[in-house]
Amino acid sequence: QVQVVESGGGLVQPGGSLRLSCAASRSLRYFQTMGWYRQSPGNQRELVADFKSDGTTNYADSVKGRFTISRDVSKNTVALQMNSLEPEDTAVYYCNGRSGLLGNLWGQGTQVIVSS
């Protein structure tokens, strides 16, 4: 079964940093897009950042300059480095992979809480 699995969430104080990682069970070359979404209570799931297969990246305005998405093709992983975290970043973060061959895959989510 093809899947993507997140890790790295937790509790952090405002201004702190966290690094999330997503491991895909297939080569990243199968995916047209790999990215991170988040959802907080009462809100819709929103895009945080993603990677296109051509290497271009896209960020939500709210995280530009604070978050960085990266990938390691040799390890089939995509990471999200989150710096200068704010309470508004509190959410469940989901890894997503979109593939014409494998479908639209979601991870189980990892909780990020930014609180003092």
Secondary structure, 3 states (H helix, E strand, C coil): CCCEEEECCEEECCCCCEEEEEEECCCHHHCCEEEEEEECCCCCCEEEEEEECCCCEEECHHHCCCEEEEEECCCCEEEEEECCCCHHHCEEEEEEEEECCCEEEECCCEEEEECC
